[in-house]
Amino acid sequence: MAAAAAAEIRMATVFGEARPENGDHDADDLPRRPVLFHANAHFQGPLRVVATDLRSLAWHCSLDLDHLQDLQDDVGIGGSCSDFLDYLYSSFSSAQVKLLFPAAQGADTAELVATKAKGLPRITISLHPVATSALKDVIADFSLALYASYKTKQEHASRVASPSKVPPAKATKRVAHVSRRARVRGALLQDADENDDGSS
């Protein structure tokens, strides 16, 4: 049953930047480096969200089908789970993505907040800090996934931009024209040979 439910979670990979904003925390508590995020859902796994500065900080969460349905109810968007995942993807792909640090939840907890467009329902996903022992692996996996996404887009762009290959035209042999002077010279030489044969 769990495998069947997980198979319904399908969302294309999306990367972006989340602008850090504080609640009641001091500005010095905010990450000093840009924070990138990654959201994707495999066919046999939950929706996974990771945010990191690619150096020393990372937050993450995993949302199975039940969690996604609860989130859909909280946001107030109707339709199927697939429709909600499309809305999630569009929201994550917008330029309106922030990483908030609510004071009521402690300095370690963060919220990834995304808005598809002004006036539309806002997506808020709670993230938890990655354990120090797993931090290097999470950042390494994030970097490899980012490179794989970049490589896929480059290959797609290359296929679209490259012109269709046209087979080269078949070469035709040109018959060299014998010049008039050469023809005359050949005739003279032939006459000279005949004269020599006659005189011998």
N, C-alpha and C positions, 0 to 999 in steps of 0.2 A: 504493500500500500504506500509506504514511504517513497519507494523508488518511482511508483507511478506519479505521485504528487510532485516529486522533484523534476520529473521529465517535463512537466508543464511550465517550468520556469525557463524561459528563453529570452535573453536580451543581448543584443550585440555589445561588444566591448566598447567602452567610452573612457577617454582620458580627459583631464582638464585641470585647471588651477582653481583652488579654493582660497579666497582671501580671508586671512585670519581676522576675527573681530572679537573683542572681549566683552564680557557682561559687566560685572563689577570688579574685574581683575585689573591690576595695573598693566600699563602698556608694556612694561619690561617682562611680563610673564608670557607675552605672545611669542610665537616662533619668529625668529629674526630672518629666516630664509623663506623663499616661496614654498608653498605647500601644494603638492600635486595630488590628485585623487584618481582612482581607477575603480570602475564598477563593471562587473561582468557576471554572467550566469551561464554555466555549462549545462549540457543536457542532463547530466546525472548529478547535479549538485545545486546548492542554494545560490542565491544572489549574494555575491561577496563584494564588499566595499572596503577599500584601503585608502588612507590619506597619509602622506609622509613628506618630510622635507628632504628625503634622500640622504640624510646624514645621521641624525641621532634621535629623531622623533617619528613615531608612527602610531596610527590608530586604525582599528578595523572592526568589522562586524559581519555576520552571516545571517541572511534572512531566508528562512524556508517558506513554503507556501502559506502556512498558517500566519507567520509574521507579516508576510506581504498583504494578506487579506486584512489583518488588523490595521496595517498602515494605510491601506486603501480606505478603510472605514474612517480612520482618523482624519485623513485628508478630505474625505467627502466626495470622492469621484466614483461615479457609477460605472457599469460595464463589466466586462470579463477581466480576468487576471491578465490576459494578453493585452487588453486595452490599457490597463494600468501600467504595465511594463513599458508600453510605447510612450506613455506620458512621462514615466520615470526617465526614459532615455532622452526624450526631448528636453526635460528639465536639466538633466546633467550636461547636455550638450550646449546649453545656453551660457551666456556670460554672467548669469546671476547665480553664482555658486559661492557660498561662504562657509567658513569653518568657525563656529561659535564656541565659546567656552562659558557656559552658564555658571554663575557663581553658586547657585543652589545645589549643583551636582558635583562640586569639587573641581579643582584645577586640572585633574587628570582626564576628566570626561569631556568629550567634544561632541558637537552636533554638526553634521553636514547638512546645510540648508540650501535648497535649490528651487528656483522659480522659473517656470517655462516662459512666462511673459508677465508683464505688470498687470495686476488685477486678477491673475489666475491663482488657484490654490497652491500653497507652498508645501514642498516636501521637506520633512525634518527627520533625519536618521541619526540615532544615537550611536556614537563610536566609543570603543574602549581602548585604552592604551595597550600596545603590544608589549609583551614581557621582554625584558632586557635580553634574556637568553635566546629569544627568537627574532630579535630586531634585525640582525644582519641578514638572515635568510629572507625575511619579509621584504627588505629593501632590495636585495638581489633579485627576488622573484618579480618585484615591481619593475625594476630596470629592464629585465629580460622581456617582460610582457610589453613594455613600452617600445623596445627595439623591434620586437616581432610585429607590432601594429604598424610601426613606421615602415618596415620593410615590405609588408603586405601592400600598403598604400603606394609605395614607390613602384612596386612591380605592376600594380594595376594602372598607375598613371603612365608607365612606360608602354604597356600594351595599348592603351588608348591613343597615345601620342605617336607611336610608330606607324608610318604609312604602310599600306598593304604592299607586299612584295610582288612586283610585276616581272614575269620571266623575261630574260634578255632576248632581244630580237635575234633570229637565226641569221648567222653571217652567210652572205652569198659570195661566191667566188667571182671575181671580175676577170674577164679575159683581157689580157694585156694587148693593146693595139700595136701592131708592128709599124714603125714609122716608114714613110715613103722612101726615105734615104736608105733604110735598111733593106727594103724590098728591091730597090734598084741595085744596091750593092750585091745582094744575093743573086740577082739576075746576071750581073756582070761577071761574078765569080763563076756562075754556072756556065756562061758562054765561054769563059776562058778555059775551063776544064774541058769542055767539048772540043775547043780548038786544039788543045794539047793532045787530046786523044786522036784527033784526025791527023795531026802532023807526025805522030809517032809510027 
